C-alpha cells in the first residue's frame, strides 16, 4: 500500500502542510476530550479508578519496608525515589503512547488499512485517536511521589543534579515509550504478541520500581544492563543521592543514564518502520 509524500518516522504522508497535520491531530484529541466530557461522571470515576494502579505500586514498597529497615542496601526514602521516578516516567509514556497496544486489534480487524489510506502517518494517528486522558490523575500522582521523594531525601543539590532531576523523568518516559512502540510492533508479524509485550512494558515498570541490587545476578545483567532498565531510575537515583553504586558503575553513569532512551528510541523506530513496510493489509 504505497503512498508518496514527505516521510515521517519511516512512513509517508501526502497532501497538506505540517500545520494542517497538527490541526488534524488537534481535532482528534479535541473529539476524544469532548466525548469523555459528555459523560462527566463516568470520566471522573475512570480518573479515580485509574490512579489506583499507581497508588498500589507505591503502597507495595511501603509494605515491603514494614518487614525490614533496608532492602538491597537502600532505605525506604531512597527506594521511594526510584519508585517515584519510575511511576512518573512510566505514566508519562503510558499516557502518550500506551494505547498503541491496540495495534494488534487494528491489524487483526483490518482497521489499520483505513489509517494507511489517510494522508497522515499511522503512529501519530494511533496515538491521538484514543489518548487515554483518564490516566491524567496517575501522572499527577506519579509526579507528586517523585517530588516528595526528592524533598525527603538529603539530596546534595548542584546544578548538575537539578538538571538531572528535571531530565530523568523525561528520559524514563522516552525509554518506556520506546518499549511500548517496540513491543507493539511485534503485532505486524505476530498478532497475539500482547503478553510478551506486557512482560517488557509492565514487567519493566515493576523491575525499575526497586533497587536492582535485590535481583539475582543473571536477571540483573539481562534486564538492568543488556536491556537498559537499570538506567531508568536506579542509576539516576544514585546520582541524585550522591551514592556510590554498590554494583561498581562509576558515578557519572547516573548523570548520563537518561541517554539510554536514545538507543531505545532508535531500535523502536527501526522496528516500527520495518513493520509498516512488512504490513500488506488483511486482504493480502
C-alpha positions in Angstrom: 0.0 0.0 0.0 2.3 2.7 -1.3 2.0 6.4 -0.8 4.0 9.4 -1.9 4.9 12.5 0.0 7.1 13.6 2.9 8.5 10.9 5.2 7.9 11.0 8.9 9.3 8.2 11.2 9.6 5.9 8.3 6.1 6.5 7.0 4.7 8.8 4.3 2.1 11.4 4.2 0.8 13.3 1.2 -1.1 16.5 0.8 -1.4 19.5 3.1 1.3 21.0 5.3 2.7 20.3 8.7 0.3 22.9 10.1 -2.6 21.0 8.6 -1.4 17.8 10.1 -1.1 19.4 13.5 -4.7 20.7 13.1 -5.8 17.2 12.2 -4.2 15.7 15.3 -5.7 18.5 17.5 -9.1 17.7 16.1 -8.6 14.0 17.0 -7.7 14.9 20.6 -10.5 17.5 20.8 -13.0 15.0 19.7 -11.8 12.5 22.3 -11.9 15.1 25.0 -15.4 16.2 24.1 -16.7 12.7 24.0 -15.4 12.0 27.5 -16.7 15.2 29.0 -20.2 14.3 27.6 -20.2 11.6 30.3 -18.6 13.6 33.1 -19.5 11.2 36.0 -18.1 8.3 34.1 -14.9 10.2 33.2 -14.5 11.2 36.9 -14.9 7.6 38.0 -12.3 6.5 35.5 -9.9 9.1 36.6 -10.2 8.0 40.2 -10.1 4.2 39.4 -7.1 4.6 37.2 -4.9 6.2 39.8 -5.4 3.1 41.9 -2.8 1.1 40.0 0.0 3.7 40.6 -1.1 4.1 44.3 -0.8 0.3 44.7 2.7 0.2 43.2 3.9 2.8 45.7 2.0 1.2 48.6 3.7 -2.1 47.9 7.1 -0.5 48.6 5.8 0.7 52.0 4.5 -2.8 52.8 7.9 -4.3 51.9 9.7 -2.0 54.2 7.5 -2.8 57.2 9.5 -6.0 57.4 13.0 -4.6 57.2 14.8 -1.2 57.5 16.7 -1.6 54.3 16.2 -3.5 51.0 19.1 -4.2 48.8 21.1 -1.8 50.9 18.7 1.1 50.5 16.4 2.9 52.9 12.7 3.4 52.3 13.2 7.1 51.3 15.8 6.1 48.8 13.7 3.3 47.3 10.7 5.6 47.1 12.8 8.0 44.9 13.4 5.1 42.5 9.7 4.2 42.6 8.5 7.7 42.1 10.9 8.3 39.2 9.6 5.0 37.6 6.0 5.9 38.2 6.4 9.4 36.8 8.2 8.2 33.7 6.0 5.2 33.0 2.7 7.0 33.3 4.1 9.7 31.1 4.8 7.1 28.4 1.5 5.2 29.1 -0.5 8.5 28.8 1.1 9.4 25.4 1.7 6.1 23.6 0.4 3.4 25.8 -2.7 2.9 23.7 -0.5 1.7 20.9 -1.2 -1.7 22.5 -4.3 -1.6 20.4 -2.3 -2.1 17.2 -2.8 -5.9 17.4 -6.6 -5.3 17.3 -6.2 -2.9 14.3 -4.1 -5.4 12.5 -6.5 -8.3 13.2 -9.7 -6.5 12.3 -8.2 -4.6 9.3 -8.8 -1.2 10.8 -5.1 -0.4 10.2 -5.9 -0.4 6.4 -8.2 2.6 7.0 -5.4 4.5 8.7 -3.0 3.7 5.9 -5.3 5.4 3.4 -5.3 8.7 5.2 -2.7 11.3 4.4 -1.2 11.1 7.9 1.4 8.8 9.5 0.0 5.8 11.2 1.8 6.1 14.6 0.5 9.6 15.4 -3.0 8.5 14.3 -2.8 5.6 16.8 -1.6 7.9 19.5 -4.1 10.8 19.0 -7.1 8.8 18.1 -7.6 7.4 21.6 -5.4 9.3 24.1 -6.1 7.7 27.5 -6.8 11.0 29.2 -8.4 9.0 32.0 -4.8 8.4 33.2 -4.1 12.1 33.9 -4.5 11.7 37.6 -2.0 8.9 37.6 0.5 11.3 36.0 -0.2 13.8 38.7 0.2 11.2 41.4 3.5 9.9 40.0 4.9 13.4 39.7 3.8 14.1 43.3 5.5 10.9 44.6 8.7 11.9 42.8 8.6 15.4 44.1 8.1 14.3 47.7 10.9 11.7 47.4 13.3 14.4 46.3 12.2 16.5 49.3 12.5 13.8 51.9 15.9 12.6 50.8 19.0 14.6 51.7 20.0 15.4 48.0 23.3 17.4 47.8 21.9 19.8 45.2 24.2 21.1 42.5 23.4 22.5 39.0 24.0 19.0 37.5 21.6 17.4 39.9 18.9 20.0 39.3 19.2 19.3 35.6 19.2 15.5 36.2 16.1 15.8 38.4 14.3 17.5 35.6 15.5 15.3 32.7 15.4 11.9 34.4 11.6 11.5 34.3 11.6 12.6 30.6 14.3 10.1 29.8 12.3 7.4 31.7 9.2 8.4 29.7 11.0 8.2 26.4 12.5 4.8 27.3 9.2 3.3 28.3 7.5 4.9 25.3 10.1 3.2 23.0 9.4 -0.1 24.7 5.7 0.4 24.1 6.2 1.1 20.4 8.8 -1.7 20.0 6.7 -4.4 21.6 3.5 -3.2 19.8 5.4 -3.6 16.5 5.5 -7.3 17.1 1.9 -7.4 16.0 3.0 -6.8 12.4 4.4 -10.4 12.5 2.6 -12.0 15.4 -0.9 -10.6 16.2 -1.2 -12.5 19.6 2.0 -11.0 21.0 0.4 -8.9 23.7 1.5 -11.0 26.7 5.1 -10.8 25.6 4.9 -7.1 25.1 3.4 -6.7 28.6 6.3 -8.6 30.1 8.6 -5.8 28.9 6.4 -2.8 29.5 4.6 -3.5 32.8 7.3 -6.0 33.8 9.9 -3.3 33.1 8.0 -0.9 35.3 7.9 -3.3 38.2 11.6 -4.1 37.7 12.7 -0.5 37.9 10.5 0.3 40.9 13.0 -1.3 43.3 16.8 -1.1 43.7 18.3 -3.5 41.2 20.6 -4.9 44.0 17.6 -7.1 45.1 17.6 -9.1 41.9 19.7 -12.2 41.1 22.9 -11.6 39.2 21.9 -13.1 35.9 18.4 -11.4 36.0 20.1 -8.1 36.8 22.6 -8.4 34.0 19.9 -9.2 31.5 17.3 -6.5 32.4 19.3 -3.8 34.0 22.3 -3.7 31.7 21.7 -5.7 28.5 18.2 -4.2 28.1 18.9 -0.9 29.8 16.3 -0.9 32.5 18.9 -0.2 35.2 19.4 3.3 33.8 15.8 4.3 34.0 15.5 5.0 37.8 18.3 3.2 39.7 21.3 5.0 38.2 19.7 8.5 38.2 18.6 8.0 41.8 22.1 7.1 42.8 23.5 10.2 41.1 20.8 12.4 42.8 21.5 10.9 46.2 25.3 11.2 45.7 25.7 7.5 46.5 28.3 5.2 45.0 26.9 2.3 43.0 27.2 -1.0 45.1 27.5 -2.8 41.8 30.5 -0.8 40.7 29.5 1.5 37.9 31.2 5.0 38.0 29.4 8.0 39.5 29.0 9.7 36.1 26.8 6.8 34.9 23.8 8.1 36.7 24.2 11.6 35.1 24.2 10.2 31.6 21.6 7.5 32.3 18.7 9.3 30.6 20.6 9.0 27.4 19.7 5.3 27.4 16.4 6.4 25.9 18.1 7.4 22.6 19.2 3.9 21.5 15.8 2.6 22.7 14.0 5.1 20.5 16.3 4.2 17.6 15.5 0.4 17.9 11.8 1.1 18.3 11.8 3.4 15.2 13.6 0.7 13.2 11.1 -2.0 14.3 8.2 0.3 13.5 9.5 1.2 10.1 10.2 -2.4 9.2 6.7 -3.4 10.4 5.0 -0.8 8.4 6.9 -1.9 5.3 6.2 -5.5 6.1 2.4 -5.0 6.5 0.4 -5.9 3.4 -3.1 -5.4 4.9 -5.6 -8.2 5.9 -6.6 -8.8 2.3 -3.1 -9.6 1.1 
